[in-house]
Amino acid sequence: MDVSFLGGPQPQHGIGVVAPFDFALDRELWRWVPDDVSLRLTRTPFVPVGVSLDLARLVSEHETLREAVRALGASEPEVVAYACASGSFVGGLAGERAMCEVMNSAGEVPSLTTSGALIQALEELGAGRIALVTPYTESVTRSLEAYLGEAGVTVTGCAFLGLTRHIWKVPYRAVVDMARTAVVGAADALFISCTNLATYDTIPQLEAELRMPVLSANQVTMWAALRAIGSRAVGPYQTLLMEPEALAGTLPDAQPEPQPEEQEGWT
C-alpha cells in the first residue's frame, strides 16, 4: 500500500525530560501532551539508594544534570524539564534556581523543574495556602514544606505514606484517601507530590469532591513545559488547564486565617 500521499510525519515540537532512574510513569506524562508535541526522555544514572533526602540530592547533582541535558540535545528539544519533585526542592529555592541555570547553560534552551513549575502554578491560581499529599517519608515531606515556606506558601494540612521505593505502584485509592486526610484547614488548592506517583485520573474526582484546584507533580511539569513552547497541556476537568476566561470564577474565595489547631494535618 502506497502511503506517500499522507505526507507525514507531521512536524513535532520537542520537550526534553530528565527523569530519575526509577521513574516508571512515562505514559502518564504523555497523557497531558497534545498530538503535535513529542517527549524526549532520558534518565539519571542508577544509584542504590531508596527514596530519601540523600537520593534527592544524588539525582539532582549538577554534573548529572549537565550530562543528561547534553544527551537530550541531539533530539533538539525546545525546552527541557527536570521531572523530579524531591530532587528539585531538596536544595530550597536557591538550589532550584541553580539547577535551572546549569540546565540552561548545558542545553542552551529554556529549562525548568517540577518544583519550580509548582510555584508557577500556585501563582497562576493565586493559591497561597495548600493541602499537601506525598508518598515520601516525613523528612522528605518536611523538606517540601520548607521549600514551599520559602516561596511564601503555607501548608494547612498534610498526609504522607512514608515510602522509600515502588512509589509508582501506589493505587489511586491511597492517593484519594490521603487527600481527604490532608484537607483539614482553609486551603486554596491541593498539591500531590512526586512524579513517580500516578495522579492523572484522580485529579477530576478530587476537584469535584473537594471543590478546589488539585495539582500534581507530573501535571505542573507538563503544564509549565508546554506553556514554555507556546502550547497547552490537555486533560479534562483540571482547573490548572482551563482557559483563563473559563478559570475566572472557579477559584475559591479568600479564606480566613485558620486557628493553630487547624494546621495539624500530619499522619
ZADO-1210 file (C-alpha; in nm, 4 decimals, padded with zeros to 6 digits):
<atoms>
<atom x="00.0000" y="00.0000" z="00.0000" code="MET" pos="1"/>
<atom x="00.1382" y="00.3385" z="-00.1023" code="ASP" pos="2"/>
<atom x="00.1081" y="00.5843" z="00.1873" code="VAL" pos="3"/>
<atom x="00.3210" y="00.8605" z="00.0348" code="SER" pos="4"/>
<atom x="00.0086" y="01.0699" z="-00.0257" code="PHE" pos="5"/>
<atom x="-00.0271" y="01.1124" z="00.3520" code="LEU" pos="6"/>
<atom x="00.2682" y="01.3494" z="00.3569" code="GLY" pos="7"/>
<atom x="00.3675" y="01.2629" z="00.7148" code="GLY" pos="8"/>
<atom x="00.5043" y="01.2500" z="00.9638" code="PRO" pos="9"/>
<atom x="00.3774" y="01.5869" z="01.0812" code="GLN" pos="10"/>
<atom x="00.6254" y="01.8324" z="01.2350" code="PRO" pos="11"/>
<atom x="00.6627" y="01.7902" z="01.6107" code="GLN" pos="12"/>
<atom x="00.7644" y="02.0265" z="01.8886" code="HIS" pos="13"/>
<atom x="01.0084" y="01.8579" z="02.1239" code="GLY" pos="14"/>
<atom x="01.0163" y="01.8628" z="02.5027" code="ILE" pos="15"/>
<atom x="01.3203" y="01.7101" z="02.6690" code="GLY" pos="16"/>
<atom x="01.2562" y="01.5374" z="03.0017" code="VAL" pos="17"/>
<atom x="01.5216" y="01.4423" z="03.2557" code="VAL" pos="18"/>
<atom x="01.3741" y="01.1853" z="03.4967" code="ALA" pos="19"/>
<atom x="01.5228" y="00.9923" z="03.7907" code="PRO" pos="20"/>
<atom x="01.6479" y="00.6415" z="03.7134" code="PHE" pos="21"/>
<atom x="01.3455" y="00.4796" z="03.8859" code="ASP" pos="22"/>
<atom x="01.0812" y="00.6823" z="03.7021" code="PHE" pos="23"/>
<atom x="00.8119" y="00.4434" z="03.5751" code="ALA" pos="24"/>
<atom x="00.5300" y="00.6707" z="03.4566" code="LEU" pos="25"/>
<atom x="00.6348" y="00.7781" z="03.1073" code="ASP" pos="26"/>
<atom x="00.2848" y="00.7045" z="02.9819" code="ARG" pos="27"/>
<atom x="00.1275" y="00.9354" z="03.2416" code="GLU" pos="28"/>
<atom x="00.3370" y="01.2290" z="03.1201" code="LEU" pos="29"/>
<atom x="00.2202" y="01.1654" z="02.7639" code="TRP" pos="30"/>
<atom x="-00.1452" y="01.1958" z="02.8678" code="ARG" pos="31"/>
<atom x="-00.1048" y="01.5733" z="02.9138" code="TRP" pos="32"/>
<atom x="00.0706" y="01.6204" z="02.5791" code="VAL" pos="33"/>
<atom x="-00.1105" y="01.7335" z="02.2603" code="PRO" pos="34"/>
<atom x="-00.0571" y="01.5451" z="01.9352" code="ASP" pos="35"/>
<atom x="00.1887" y="01.7931" z="01.7848" code="ASP" pos="36"/>
<atom x="00.4358" y="01.7617" z="02.0739" code="VAL" pos="37"/>
<atom x="00.6801" y="01.4775" z="02.1412" code="SER" pos="38"/>
<atom x="00.8579" y="01.3963" z="02.4664" code="LEU" pos="39"/>
<atom x="01.2246" y="01.3006" z="02.4537" code="ARG" pos="40"/>
<atom x="01.3144" y="01.1316" z="02.7835" code="LEU" pos="41"/>
<atom x="01.6403" y="01.0424" z="02.9490" code="THR" pos="42"/>
<atom x="01.7145" y="00.9125" z="03.2994" code="ARG" pos="43"/>
<atom x="01.9767" y="00.9841" z="03.5605" code="THR" pos="44"/>
<atom x="02.2291" y="00.7060" z="03.6395" code="PRO" pos="45"/>
<atom x="02.1245" y="00.4340" z="03.8835" code="PHE" pos="46"/>
<atom x="02.2279" y="00.4705" z="04.2467" code="VAL" pos="47"/>
<atom x="02.1472" y="00.2014" z="04.5083" code="PRO" pos="48"/>
<atom x="01.9588" y="00.4342" z="04.7443" code="VAL" pos="49"/>
<atom x="01.5933" y="00.4342" z="04.8466" code="GLY" pos="50"/>
<atom x="01.3722" y="00.7415" z="04.8123" code="VAL" pos="51"/>
<atom x="01.5148" y="00.9839" z="05.0671" code="SER" pos="52"/>
<atom x="01.6814" y="01.3218" z="05.1021" code="LEU" pos="53"/>
<atom x="02.0089" y="01.1533" z="05.0057" code="ASP" pos="54"/>
<atom x="01.8601" y="01.0197" z="04.6839" code="LEU" pos="55"/>
<atom x="01.7059" y="01.3580" z="04.6043" code="ALA" pos="56"/>
<atom x="02.0492" y="01.5157" z="04.6270" code="ARG" pos="57"/>
<atom x="02.2169" y="01.2431" z="04.4209" code="LEU" pos="58"/>
<atom x="01.9735" y="01.2577" z="04.1276" code="VAL" pos="59"/>
<atom x="01.9994" y="01.6364" z="04.1103" code="SER" pos="60"/>
<atom x="02.3763" y="01.6801" z="04.1165" code="GLU" pos="61"/>
<atom x="02.4833" y="01.9456" z="03.8689" code="HIS" pos="62"/>
<atom x="02.7141" y="01.7228" z="03.6684" code="GLU" pos="63"/>
<atom x="02.4357" y="01.4646" z="03.6372" code="THR" pos="64"/>
<atom x="02.2058" y="01.7351" z="03.5020" code="LEU" pos="65"/>
<atom x="02.4659" y="01.8608" z="03.2564" code="ARG" pos="66"/>
<atom x="02.5238" y="01.5161" z="03.1108" code="GLU" pos="67"/>
<atom x="02.1508" y="01.4439" z="03.0842" code="ALA" pos="68"/>
<atom x="02.0740" y="01.7719" z="02.9095" code="VAL" pos="69"/>
<atom x="02.3670" y="01.7288" z="02.6720" code="ARG" pos="70"/>
<atom x="02.2385" y="01.3839" z="02.5801" code="ALA" pos="71"/>
<atom x="01.8952" y="01.5294" z="02.5064" code="LEU" pos="72"/>
<atom x="02.0489" y="01.7947" z="02.2822" code="GLY" pos="73"/>
<atom x="02.0767" y="01.5514" z="01.9905" code="ALA" pos="74"/>
<atom x="01.6949" y="01.5368" z="01.9731" code="SER" pos="75"/>
<atom x="01.6737" y="01.9191" z="01.9566" code="GLU" pos="76"/>
<atom x="01.4177" y="01.9895" z="02.2317" code="PRO" pos="77"/>
<atom x="01.2707" y="02.3383" z="02.2593" code="GLU" pos="78"/>
<atom x="01.2605" y="02.3194" z="02.6392" code="VAL" pos="79"/>
<atom x="01.3995" y="02.0787" z="02.8982" code="VAL" pos="80"/>
<atom x="01.2060" y="01.9753" z="03.2098" code="ALA" pos="81"/>
<atom x="01.3649" y="01.8094" z="03.5123" code="TYR" pos="82"/>
<atom x="01.0809" y="01.5785" z="03.6177" code="ALA" pos="83"/>
<atom x="01.1520" y="01.5118" z="03.9830" code="CYS" pos="84"/>
<atom x="00.9847" y="01.6918" z="04.2712" code="ALA" pos="85"/>
<atom x="01.2160" y="01.5954" z="04.5580" code="SER" pos="86"/>
<atom x="01.5307" y="01.6425" z="04.3506" code="GLY" pos="87"/>
<atom x="01.4254" y="01.9984" z="04.2715" code="SER" pos="88"/>
<atom x="01.3010" y="02.1075" z="04.6155" code="PHE" pos="89"/>
<atom x="01.5702" y="01.9487" z="04.8340" code="VAL" pos="90"/>
<atom x="01.8027" y="02.2473" z="04.7861" code="GLY" pos="91"/>
<atom x="01.5382" y="02.5104" z="04.8510" code="GLY" pos="92"/>
<atom x="01.4571" y="02.7974" z="04.6188" code="LEU" pos="93"/>
<atom x="01.8236" y="02.8802" z="04.5585" code="ALA" pos="94"/>
<atom x="01.9009" y="02.5190" z="04.4745" code="GLY" pos="95"/>
<atom x="01.6139" y="02.5021" z="04.2264" code="GLU" pos="96"/>
<atom x="01.7296" y="02.8198" z="04.0539" code="ARG" pos="97"/>
<atom x="02.0851" y="02.6865" z="04.0338" code="ALA" pos="98"/>
<atom x="01.9591" y="02.3654" z="03.8705" code="MET" pos="99"/>
<atom x="01.7811" y="02.5657" z="03.6022" code="CYS" pos="100"/>
<atom x="02.0940" y="02.7712" z="03.5361" code="GLU" pos="101"/>
<atom x="02.3016" y="02.4543" z="03.4948" code="VAL" pos="102"/>
<atom x="02.0491" y="02.3023" z="03.2539" code="MET" pos="103"/>
<atom x="02.0129" y="02.6276" z="03.0603" code="ASN" pos="104"/>
<atom x="02.3868" y="02.6504" z="03.0038" code="SER" pos="105"/>
<atom x="02.4244" y="02.2808" z="02.9156" code="ALA" pos="106"/>
<atom x="02.1466" y="02.2740" z="02.6595" code="GLY" pos="107"/>
<atom x="02.1162" y="02.6355" z="02.5507" code="GLU" pos="108"/>
<atom x="01.7378" y="02.6056" z="02.5672" code="VAL" pos="109"/>
<atom x="01.4964" y="02.7150" z="02.8420" code="PRO" pos="110"/>
<atom x="01.4834" y="02.4717" z="03.1345" code="SER" pos="111"/>
<atom x="01.2513" y="02.4168" z="03.4277" code="LEU" pos="112"/>
<atom x="01.1937" y="02.1798" z="03.7171" code="THR" pos="113"/>
<atom x="00.8907" y="02.0201" z="03.8763" code="THR" pos="114"/>
<atom x="00.9233" y="02.2266" z="04.1932" code="SER" pos="115"/>
<atom x="00.9716" y="02.5487" z="04.0011" code="GLY" pos="116"/>
<atom x="00.6660" y="02.4605" z="03.7917" code="ALA" pos="117"/>
<atom x="00.4677" y="02.4075" z="04.1121" code="LEU" pos="118"/>
<atom x="00.5410" y="02.7624" z="04.2287" code="ILE" pos="119"/>
<atom x="00.4416" y="02.8950" z="03.8855" code="GLN" pos="120"/>
<atom x="00.1143" y="02.7012" z="03.9001" code="ALA" pos="121"/>
<atom x="00.0303" y="02.8229" z="04.2511" code="LEU" pos="122"/>
<atom x="00.0951" y="03.1803" z="04.1406" code="GLU" pos="123"/>
<atom x="-00.1253" y="03.1245" z="03.8342" code="GLU" pos="124"/>
<atom x="-00.4092" y="03.0120" z="04.0602" code="LEU" pos="125"/>
<atom x="-00.3450" y="03.2685" z="04.3330" code="GLY" pos="126"/>
<atom x="-00.3108" y="02.9843" z="04.5835" code="ALA" pos="127"/>
<atom x="-00.1080" y="03.0780" z="04.8915" code="GLY" pos="128"/>
<atom x="-00.2461" y="02.8129" z="05.1245" code="ARG" pos="129"/>
<atom x="-00.2388" y="02.4486" z="05.0202" code="ILE" pos="130"/>
<atom x="-00.3074" y="02.0998" z="05.1461" code="ALA" pos="131"/>
<atom x="-00.0225" y="01.8605" z="05.0733" code="LEU" pos="132"/>
<atom x="-00.0084" y="01.4901" z="04.9851" code="VAL" pos="133"/>
<atom x="00.3145" y="01.2941" z="04.9375" code="THR" pos="134"/>
<atom x="00.4262" y="00.9302" z="04.9202" code="PRO" pos="135"/>
<atom x="00.7523" y="01.0257" z="05.0946" code="TYR" pos="136"/>
<atom x="00.8972" y="00.9746" z="05.4392" code="THR" pos="137"/>
<atom x="00.8391" y="01.2500" z="05.6933" code="GLU" pos="138"/>
<atom x="01.1861" y="01.4011" z="05.6439" code="SER" pos="139"/>
<atom x="01.1377" y="01.4390" z="05.2679" code="VAL" pos="140"/>
<atom x="00.7873" y="01.5763" z="05.3192" code="THR" pos="141"/>
<atom x="00.9149" y="01.8321" z="05.5683" code="ARG" pos="142"/>
<atom x="01.1767" y="01.9402" z="05.3142" code="SER" pos="143"/>
<atom x="00.8983" y="02.0089" z="05.0645" code="LEU" pos="144"/>
<atom x="00.7078" y="02.2089" z="05.3242" code="GLU" pos="145"/>
<atom x="01.0235" y="02.4142" z="05.3915" code="ALA" pos="146"/>
<atom x="01.0634" y="02.4809" z="05.0183" code="TYR" pos="147"/>
<atom x="00.7049" y="02.5990" z="04.9947" code="LEU" pos="148"/>
<atom x="00.7518" y="02.8166" z="05.3014" code="GLY" pos="149"/>
<atom x="01.0471" y="02.9896" z="05.1334" code="GLU" pos="150"/>
<atom x="00.8130" y="03.0721" z="04.8454" code="ALA" pos="151"/>
<atom x="00.5537" y="03.2173" z="05.0835" code="GLY" pos="152"/>
<atom x="00.3170" y="02.9207" z="05.0586" code="VAL" pos="153"/>
<atom x="00.1525" y="02.7876" z="05.3767" code="THR" pos="154"/>
<atom x="00.0741" y="02.4171" z="05.4184" code="VAL" pos="155"/>
<atom x="-00.2575" y="02.3904" z="05.6015" code="THR" pos="156"/>
<atom x="-00.2644" y="02.0112" z="05.6298" code="GLY" pos="157"/>
<atom x="-00.0609" y="01.7164" z="05.5110" code="CYS" pos="158"/>
<atom x="-00.0672" y="01.3391" z="05.4662" code="ALA" pos="159"/>
<atom x="00.2204" y="01.1138" z="05.3600" code="PHE" pos="160"/>
<atom x="00.2829" y="00.7417" z="05.3108" code="LEU" pos="161"/>
<atom x="00.6426" y="00.7025" z="05.4304" code="GLY" pos="162"/>
<atom x="00.7557" y="00.5035" z="05.1250" code="LEU" pos="163"/>
<atom x="01.1157" y="00.4615" z="05.0122" code="THR" pos="164"/>
<atom x="01.0524" y="00.2518" z="04.6993" code="ARG" pos="165"/>
<atom x="00.7928" y="00.1320" z="04.4471" code="HIS" pos="166"/>
<atom x="00.6016" y="00.4592" z="04.4613" code="ILE" pos="167"/>
<atom x="00.4670" y="00.4076" z="04.1075" code="TRP" pos="168"/>
<atom x="00.2696" y="00.1084" z="04.2388" code="LYS" pos="169"/>
<atom x="00.0576" y="00.3154" z="04.4822" code="VAL" pos="170"/>
<atom x="-00.3104" y="00.2762" z="04.3814" code="PRO" pos="171"/>
<atom x="-00.5398" y="00.5697" z="04.3143" code="TYR" pos="172"/>
<atom x="-00.7434" y="00.4766" z="04.6218" code="ARG" pos="173"/>
<atom x="-00.4493" y="00.5515" z="04.8510" code="ALA" pos="174"/>
<atom x="-00.3955" y="00.8903" z="04.6871" code="VAL" pos="175"/>
<atom x="-00.7618" y="00.9836" z="04.7299" code="VAL" pos="176"/>
<atom x="-00.7629" y="00.8710" z="05.0940" code="ASP" pos="177"/>
<atom x="-00.4548" y="01.0819" z="05.1679" code="MET" pos="178"/>
<atom x="-00.6130" y="01.3834" z="05.0009" code="ALA" pos="179"/>
<atom x="-00.9220" y="01.3548" z="05.2188" code="ARG" pos="180"/>
<atom x="-00.6977" y="01.3424" z="05.5257" code="THR" pos="181"/>
<atom x="-00.4838" y="01.6375" z="05.4212" code="ALA" pos="182"/>
<atom x="-00.7670" y="01.8837" z="05.3565" code="VAL" pos="183"/>
<atom x="-00.8275" y="01.9860" z="05.7171" code="VAL" pos="184"/>
<atom x="-00.7800" y="02.3625" z="05.7060" code="GLY" pos="185"/>
<atom x="-00.8775" y="02.6523" z="05.4824" code="ALA" pos="186"/>
<atom x="-00.6784" y="02.5657" z="05.1695" code="ALA" pos="187"/>
<atom x="-00.6825" y="02.7282" z="04.8257" code="ASP" pos="188"/>
<atom x="-00.5609" y="02.4140" z="04.6495" code="ALA" pos="189"/>
<atom x="-00.4281" y="02.0609" z="04.6990" code="LEU" pos="190"/>
<atom x="-00.0863" y="01.9507" z="04.5744" code="PHE" pos="191"/>
<atom x="00.0053" y="01.5839" z="04.5232" code="ILE" pos="192"/>
<atom x="00.3832" y="01.5498" z="04.5099" code="SER" pos="193"/>
<atom x="00.6221" y="01.3050" z="04.3391" code="CYS" pos="194"/>
<atom x="00.6464" y="01.2466" z="03.9645" code="THR" pos="195"/>
<atom x="00.6553" y="00.8711" z="04.0287" code="ASN" pos="196"/>
<atom x="00.3065" y="00.8804" z="04.1844" code="LEU" pos="197"/>
<atom x="00.0206" y="00.8241" z="03.9376" code="ALA" pos="198"/>
<atom x="-00.2370" y="01.1039" z="03.9611" code="THR" pos="199"/>
<atom x="-00.3890" y="01.1822" z="03.6201" code="TYR" pos="200"/>
<atom x="-00.7237" y="01.0117" z="03.6791" code="ASP" pos="201"/>
<atom x="-00.7565" y="01.1227" z="04.0423" code="THR" pos="202"/>
<atom x="-00.7480" y="01.4951" z="03.9711" code="ILE" pos="203"/>
<atom x="-01.1031" y="01.5357" z="03.8286" code="PRO" pos="204"/>
<atom x="-01.2523" y="01.3218" z="04.1076" code="GLN" pos="205"/>
<atom x="-01.0737" y="01.5135" z="04.3815" code="LEU" pos="206"/>
<atom x="-01.1564" y="01.8542" z="04.2332" code="GLU" pos="207"/>
<atom x="-01.5242" y="01.7607" z="04.2224" code="ALA" pos="208"/>
<atom x="-01.5229" y="01.6212" z="04.5759" code="GLU" pos="209"/>
<atom x="-01.3019" y="01.8777" z="04.7492" code="LEU" pos="210"/>
<atom x="-01.4197" y="02.1753" z="04.5419" code="ARG" pos="211"/>
<atom x="-01.0728" y="02.3195" z="04.4993" code="MET" pos="212"/>
<atom x="-00.7989" y="02.3065" z="04.2355" code="PRO" pos="213"/>
<atom x="-00.5891" y="01.9908" z="04.2545" code="VAL" pos="214"/>
<atom x="-00.2325" y="01.9949" z="04.1262" code="LEU" pos="215"/>
<atom x="00.0111" y="01.7073" z="04.0881" code="SER" pos="216"/>
<atom x="00.3839" y="01.6882" z="04.0192" code="ALA" pos="217"/>
<atom x="00.3513" y="01.5460" z="03.6676" code="ASN" pos="218"/>
<atom x="00.0665" y="01.7803" z="03.5818" code="GLN" pos="219"/>
<atom x="00.2502" y="02.1011" z="03.6734" code="VAL" pos="220"/>
<atom x="00.5669" y="01.9789" z="03.4995" code="THR" pos="221"/>
<atom x="00.3866" y="01.9208" z="03.1706" code="MET" pos="222"/>
<atom x="00.1765" y="02.2373" z="03.2078" code="TRP" pos="223"/>
<atom x="00.4864" y="02.4526" z="03.2531" code="ALA" pos="224"/>
<atom x="00.6912" y="02.2807" z="02.9814" code="ALA" pos="225"/>
<atom x="00.4137" y="02.3091" z="02.7249" code="LEU" pos="226"/>
<atom x="00.3465" y="02.6698" z="02.8185" code="ARG" pos="227"/>
<atom x="00.7163" y="02.7457" z="02.7662" code="ALA" pos="228"/>
<atom x="00.6863" y="02.6462" z="02.3985" code="ILE" pos="229"/>
<atom x="00.3544" y="02.8234" z="02.3444" code="GLY" pos="230"/>
<atom x="00.1415" y="02.5116" z="02.3726" code="SER" pos="231"/>
<atom x="-00.1182" y="02.3927" z="02.6247" code="ARG" pos="232"/>
<atom x="-00.1495" y="02.0767" z="02.8305" code="ALA" pos="233"/>
<atom x="-00.4581" y="01.8652" z="02.7653" code="VAL" pos="234"/>
<atom x="-00.6724" y="01.6976" z="03.0292" code="GLY" pos="235"/>
<atom x="-01.0414" y="01.7009" z="03.1233" code="PRO" pos="236"/>
<atom x="-01.1775" y="01.8700" z="03.4343" code="TYR" pos="237"/>
<atom x="-00.8463" y="02.0070" z="03.5647" code="GLN" pos="238"/>
<atom x="-00.8617" y="02.3657" z="03.6860" code="THR" pos="239"/>
<atom x="-00.4993" y="02.4453" z="03.6048" code="LEU" pos="240"/>
<atom x="-00.5541" y="02.3561" z="03.2393" code="LEU" pos="241"/>
<atom x="-00.8615" y="02.5718" z="03.1856" code="MET" pos="242"/>
<atom x="-00.8553" y="02.8697" z="02.9529" code="GLU" pos="243"/>
<atom x="-00.8093" y="03.1927" z="03.1534" code="PRO" pos="244"/>
<atom x="-01.1633" y="03.3126" z="03.0822" code="GLU" pos="245"/>
<atom x="-01.3078" y="02.9778" z="03.1926" code="ALA" pos="246"/>
<atom x="-01.0896" y="02.9821" z="03.5031" code="LEU" pos="247"/>
<atom x="-01.2390" y="03.3083" z="03.6293" code="ALA" pos="248"/>
<atom x="-01.4941" y="03.2399" z="03.8972" code="GLY" pos="249"/>
<atom x="-01.3869" y="02.8795" z="03.9566" code="THR" pos="250"/>
<atom x="-01.1269" y="02.9519" z="04.2255" code="LEU" pos="251"/>
<atom x="-01.2209" y="02.9580" z="04.5939" code="PRO" pos="252"/>
<atom x="-01.2817" y="03.2876" z="04.7684" code="ASP" pos="253"/>
<atom x="-01.0157" y="03.4063" z="05.0079" code="ALA" pos="254"/>
<atom x="-01.0324" y="03.2079" z="05.3286" code="GLN" pos="255"/>
<atom x="-00.9851" y="03.3459" z="05.6809" code="PRO" pos="256"/>
<atom x="-00.6683" y="03.2594" z="05.8684" code="GLU" pos="257"/>
<atom x="-00.7234" y="02.9250" z="06.0464" code="PRO" pos="258"/>
<atom x="-00.6665" y="02.8784" z="06.4149" code="GLN" pos="259"/>
<atom x="-00.3458" y="02.6948" z="06.5105" code="PRO" pos="260"/>
<atom x="-00.5263" y="02.3678" z="06.5725" code="GLU" pos="261"/>
<atom x="-00.6498" y="02.3643" z="06.2116" code="GLU" pos="262"/>
<atom x="-00.2937" y="02.3345" z="06.0870" code="GLN" pos="263"/>
<atom x="-00.2420" y="01.9913" z="06.2372" code="GLU" pos="264"/>
<atom x="-00.2692" y="01.7541" z="05.9440" code="GLY" pos="265"/>
<atom x="00.0282" y="01.5206" z="05.9633" code="TRP" pos="266"/>
<atom x="-00.0324" y="01.1482" z="05.9581" code="THR" pos="267"/>
</atoms>
